[in-house]
Amino acid sequence: MSPLNPWLTMWYKPRATMRYVLDHYPRRLVHTLAICGAFTYIAGSASFYWYTWWATLLLWILLSIITGLVTLYIFGGFIKWTGNWLKGSATMQEIMSAIGWSQIPIIYFFIIEMILLAIFRGNSVNIIYASFRFLFAVWGFVIYLCCLEVAQKFSFFRALVNYVLAVVIMIIILI
């Protein structure tokens, strides 16, 4: 297999890209990508600001580190556990790699979102922005499932079931 650039090919060849990542560098950037992905969720959905911009940013970074690592280790553990029920064969490192590398579309969207907000300053792009955000969210989830599919050696549907089972069991435990 010729070298792939995961920053580009994850968009249009997520399965081949994930296979390449798992074969060549399954540990590279996993924690960083998970933390950056968490930052995009926190900063994108945060409706709170704390005293000053730098204190808010510092809080977001701290929450991103915690959320990213919890996603990798706790949610990844649930994915591994429920995946075993479905005869998945991924190691914990492969699950973590799938979670981390599947954050690429979310990170790109955040960058594009910041550029759009800087250009339009939040004016008159609401319907376009909402459609854009929805499409990125759906495609990002599809990419996540493709990465999980490759790591677990599942079909796409089984990867979806693996994800749903993990989420349901986490919710039951947390309630």
Secondary structure, DSSP 8 states (H G I E B T S, - for coil): -----HHHHHHH-HHHHHHHHHHH-TTTTHHHHHHHHHHHHHHHH-----SSHHHHHHHHHHHHHHHHHHIIIIIHHHHHHHHHHTT----HHHHHHHHHHTTHHHHHHHHHHHHHHHHHTT-S-HHHHHHHHHHHHHHHHHHHHHHHHHHHT--HHHHHHHHHHHHHHHHHHH-
